[in-house]
Amino acid sequence: MAADFSVVLDELDTTLRSIEAVLDVDRLRREVAELEQQAAAPDLWNDVEAAQALTSKLSYLQGDLRRVEELRSRLDDVGLLHEMAAEENDEATTAETERELESLRQAIDELEVRTLLSGEYDSREALVTIRSEAGGVDAADFAEMLMRMYLRWAERHRYPVETYDVSYAEEAGIKSATFAVKQPYAYGTLSVEQGTHRLVRISPFDNQGRRQTSFAGVEVLPVVEQTDHVDIPENEIRIDVFRSSGPGGQSVNTTDSAVRITHLPTGIVVSCQNEKSQIQNRAAALRVLQARLLAVRQAEQRAEMDALKGEGGSSWGNQMRSYVLHPYQMVKDLRTEQETGNTSAVLDGDIDSFIEAGIRWRRQQESVAAG
C-alpha cells in the first residue's frame, strides 16, 4: 500500500499544483487584500447593491483562497505523517493517513471542477427558469419537483436565492417559476443543467395507476451586469400590472403589485410578483428581461460563429436527464452517462455529482470543437 500511497500522493500534488496555477494564488491573495480594503470603507453601504456585490465577491474569493491553502497544508501534512507511521510500524496512523488521502482526493477533484469554469459569464450569478412541458398535470408536478430540487441544492450550499415569479398550475404543481441563485459562479455551475428533464413514474393523478412520462424544461441565464450594456428603450416595452396569485389561482395580494413586461420587438414576456411593491417587481422583471435579451444576443453571436465555421449550431442542448421512478429507480444523465439509483437524494438536491460530470463533459466538448 505504501507504493500506492506515494503514487496517489504525487498525482494529487500534480493536480493541486495545476489548480494553484489556474487560480493564480498570488493574484488571488492580492485581489482579496484589495477587496478587504474596499470593504472597510466607511461609506461602503451608501450603495447597498454595490456593497452586497462586493462583499459577496470577497466572501467567495476568501473561500477559494482558504480552500486551496488548506488543501496544500493537508497534503503536505499527510505525506509526512504517512512516512513517520511507516517508520514506526504504526498501523492505526497508517490507516488514518489513507482515509485522509481519500478525503483529499474528493476535495481536490471538487476544486478542480471549479477551475474549469472559465467562460465569459461563468463567474456570474444565475437566473433559473423552470417550465412544465408535455405531460399535463404530471409535467406541472414534475416542474415543481425540479424547482424544489434546485432550491434544496442551493440551501445545502448556503447559496442565497431570490424567487421572482411562480405561476401555479390549476390542479397541482407549477406552469413556470423563475428564481436567482445569488452566488458567484452560480451561472457557470448551473448552466450544465439547462435542457429538457424527463420523468417516468406511476402517475399519482391517474386513477387507473398507469405509468406516465412527463417533461419539464430548465433554462439558466447569467445575471446581467452594467458592463453588458443591455439597454431597453421605454417605447419597446409594455408594462401591465395585476394582482399576485398563489396555488389554485387564489389572490395572495390585495393590491395590483405584480408586474408583467412584454418586450415588443421580440415578444419576450416576463413577470415578477414576489416583491411587496410594484416598483420592486418592475425592477426585478426588468433584470429578468435584460438577462433574456443578453441570451438572445449570445445565441445570435453563436449562430454567426457557427455559420462561419460551417456548423449547424450547438449539439448539446435538449433532452439531458432522465428520472425513472417506476418500474425501477434511476436518475441518468444522457450526455455524461452519470447515474444513480438513489432518486430520492437527487430530488432532495443531491446533484453535485451530476453537475461536476456535466462541467467536465462540457469542457471536453469545447476542447473537441476547438481542436
Summary of the structure (lengths in Angstrom):
residues: 371
radius of gyration: 23.8
end to end distance: 39.4
largest distance: 79.6
contacts: 1096
relative contact order: 0.10
helix: 54%
strand: 20%
